[in-house]
């Protein structure tokens, strides 16, 4: 039975781990990220990293969360960016990612619409009557043309 995963995604197997699977307790996450557990709590309060919670309200970090913690540490220590700036950078990166996904969706929809249009256009062209002759506009002149039918020739049966 599929269960609800992080970000509303359904998982096929509850034991199948992905980068989004919240499996690390705070002490392990702190060790993996090279940060103090109190720093992780502070980052959670500031909204820089939002780990999942257990029923008992314990934090559970995913591999993606750990990578984000490392990125926050790198921006803070190596680049000298304050936490408010880091939060804004993370928000903008998430926004860019969401927009890229939306652009990809719209491109697929556009390609589908173009294909449908081509199919409909081909159907219209296939429906043309081939027994009709195109009309050509005749130039009006002052000349008079008289048409006289040819006299019938007597045939062998006459």
Secondary structure as GFF3:
##gff-version 3
##sequence-region A 1 158
A	DSSP	beta_strand	3	4	.	.	.	ID=ss1
A	DSSP	three_ten_helix	6	8	.	.	.	ID=ss2
A	DSSP	beta_strand	10	11	.	.	.	ID=ss3
A	DSSP	alpha_helix	26	33	.	.	.	ID=ss4
A	DSSP	alpha_helix	37	46	.	.	.	ID=ss5
A	DSSP	beta_strand	52	53	.	.	.	ID=ss6
A	DSSP	beta_strand	59	60	.	.	.	ID=ss7
A	DSSP	alpha_helix	63	77	.	.	.	ID=ss8
A	DSSP	alpha_helix	83	126	.	.	.	ID=ss9
###
